[in-house]
Amino acid sequence: MKWITREKVKVDRVACPWLITRFVDPDAEFIFAPTDQVAAIARREGATSFDCKGDDLGHHGKECSFDAIIKKYRLVGDPALMLLARIVNGADTDNSLWNQPESAGLHAIAEGFRHLGYPDDLEQNRAQWIIYDAFYAYCQEMVRQGKPNGAGQH
């Protein structure tokens, strides 16, 4: 299946492709396009748009696109993934929904990756997915330790 979003990725537009590939569509193909071309390309390519204004799989209130994908594809049964969603949400937004302390670290890492000179958004994504694998492993460990809201949260 094809998926499309805006170019010049930041937190949510890296976290969502990671989530889609790992839990929704392992054969996903991603297109990163200028904002004003996303809708037309989505129609032409039959791609599912995410993290764009007006998308079902976009921001709604204080929830980000990662949250929307988790809900739509019914991934809410994995407590580690739910903790990761809180971290991603805080890194992608003002962190006022969950006040997740780990979010600041993810935001800083994602911002740093943007300055490493990757040639395109797909390479940027692939390079960062190891970070999301690591955060997911961290979240699994927090759940195993009885801390489903993360370190420092009760």
C-alpha positions in Angstrom: 0.0 0.0 0.0 1.1 3.6 -0.7 1.2 6.2 2.0 1.9 9.9 1.6 2.7 12.9 3.7 4.4 16.2 3.7 8.1 16.5 2.9 10.8 17.8 5.3 9.9 15.3 8.0 9.9 16.0 11.7 8.9 13.8 14.7 5.4 12.6 13.6 6.4 12.1 10.0 9.1 9.7 11.0 7.3 8.0 13.9 4.2 7.3 11.7 6.1 5.5 9.0 7.9 3.5 11.6 4.5 2.6 13.2 2.9 1.8 9.9 5.8 -0.5 8.8 6.1 -2.3 12.1 2.5 -2.8 13.0 0.1 -2.0 10.0 1.7 -2.5 6.6 5.1 -4.2 6.5 5.3 -3.6 2.7 4.4 0.1 2.9 5.7 2.5 0.3 6.1 6.1 1.4 5.9 9.3 -0.6 7.0 12.6 0.8 5.7 15.6 -1.2 5.3 19.3 -1.0 2.3 20.2 1.1 0.4 21.7 -1.7 0.8 18.6 -3.8 0.0 15.8 -1.3 -3.8 15.6 -2.0 -3.4 15.4 -5.8 -0.6 12.9 -5.6 -2.6 10.8 -3.1 -5.6 10.7 -5.5 -3.4 9.9 -8.5 -1.4 7.2 -6.7 -4.2 5.8 -4.5 -2.1 6.6 -1.4 -3.3 7.1 2.1 -2.5 10.5 3.4 -1.3 11.1 6.9 -0.1 14.0 9.1 -1.6 16.6 6.7 -4.4 19.1 7.5 -7.8 17.5 7.3 -6.5 13.9 7.3 -8.3 11.3 9.3 -4.8 10.2 10.2 -3.8 13.7 11.2 -3.8 15.9 14.3 -7.1 16.1 16.2 -7.2 18.3 19.2 -4.0 17.6 21.2 -3.6 14.2 19.6 -1.0 13.8 16.8 -1.0 11.5 13.8 0.7 8.7 15.6 -2.3 8.6 18.0 -4.7 8.6 15.1 -3.0 5.6 13.4 -3.0 3.7 16.7 -6.7 4.2 17.1 -7.7 3.5 13.5 -5.7 0.3 13.3 -6.7 -0.8 16.9 -3.2 -1.0 18.3 -4.4 0.2 21.7 -3.9 -3.3 23.3 -0.1 -3.0 23.5 0.8 -1.0 26.7 4.3 -0.4 25.4 3.0 1.1 22.2 0.6 3.2 24.2 3.6 4.6 26.2 5.5 5.2 23.0 2.5 7.1 21.7 2.6 9.4 24.8 6.3 10.0 24.2 5.8 10.7 20.4 2.9 13.0 21.1 4.9 15.1 23.6 7.8 15.3 21.2 5.6 16.4 18.3 3.4 18.8 20.2 3.7 21.1 23.2 3.7 18.1 25.5 0.7 19.4 27.4 -1.5 16.3 26.9 0.7 13.9 28.9 3.7 15.9 30.2 5.9 12.9 29.2 9.5 13.5 30.4 11.0 11.3 27.7 9.5 13.5 24.9 12.1 16.2 25.2 14.9 13.6 24.5 13.0 12.3 21.4 12.4 15.8 20.2 16.1 16.7 20.5 17.2 13.5 18.8 14.8 14.0 15.9 15.9 17.6 15.5 19.6 16.5 15.4 18.8 14.0 12.7 17.4 16.8 10.6 20.9 18.4 10.5 22.9 15.3 9.5 22.5 15.9 5.8 20.4 12.9 4.7 19.7 13.2 1.0 15.9 12.8 1.2 13.0 12.1 3.6 13.0 8.4 3.0 16.7 8.1 4.0 16.0 10.4 7.0 13.2 8.0 8.0 15.2 4.8 7.6 18.1 6.3 9.7 15.8 7.3 12.5 13.8 4.1 12.8 16.4 2.5 15.0 15.6 5.3 17.5 12.0 4.2 17.5 13.0 0.6 17.9 15.0 1.6 20.9 12.3 3.7 22.4 9.8 0.8 21.9 12.2 -1.5 23.7 12.5 1.0 26.5 8.7 1.2 26.7 8.4 -2.6 26.8 10.9 -2.6 29.7 9.0 0.1 31.5 5.8 -2.0 31.2 7.7 -5.1 32.4 8.8 -3.1 35.4 5.2 -2.0 36.2 5.7 1.5 34.9 3.3 1.7 32.0 3.5 5.5 32.0 7.3 5.6 31.8 10.1 6.5 34.2 9.2 9.0 36.7 5.4 8.7 36.1 3.0 6.8 38.3 
